[in-house]
Amino acid sequence: MSEVKTFMVRGTALFGESHYPVRQKFTRYVRALNETQAKELIYSSFGSKNKIKRKNIKIEEVKEVDPTTIQDKRMQDLMSLDRITI
């Protein structure tokens, strides 16, 4: 079984495409098995929460990071879990 890693994804996204388009930079930390899955998580997250199409999201950098260097409290809590029960 593969190990889940932490990735930092940087890029830009076009918000408000229909009325007042604004291209904004973003940096997100995601937990995924590989870089491809990390990109898919970003696309699905921006698409579902902000209604941004994939063609309007430009991912510039995806790299694996050391989990101890992350300042995001939500990611730290997520990494401390050993299992999730639904």
FENJOZI-V250686 format. One record per backbone hydrogen bond with DSSP energy under -1.0 kcal/mol. CO is the residue of the C=O (numbers start at 1). NH is the residue of the N-H. Records with the same first field share a line. If there is no record, write none. Layout:
BEGIN
CO: NH / NH
END
This chain:
BEGIN
5: 32
6: 65
7: 30
8: 63
9: 28
10: 60 / 61
11: 26
12: 58
13: 24
15: 22
22: 15
24: 13
26: 11
28: 9
30: 7
32: 5
34: 38
35: 39
36: 40
37: 41
38: 42
39: 43
40: 44
41: 45
42: 46
43: 47
44: 48
45: 49
46: 50 / 52
53: 56
54: 57
56: 14
58: 12
61: 10
63: 8
66: 69
72: 76
73: 77
74: 78
75: 79
76: 80
END
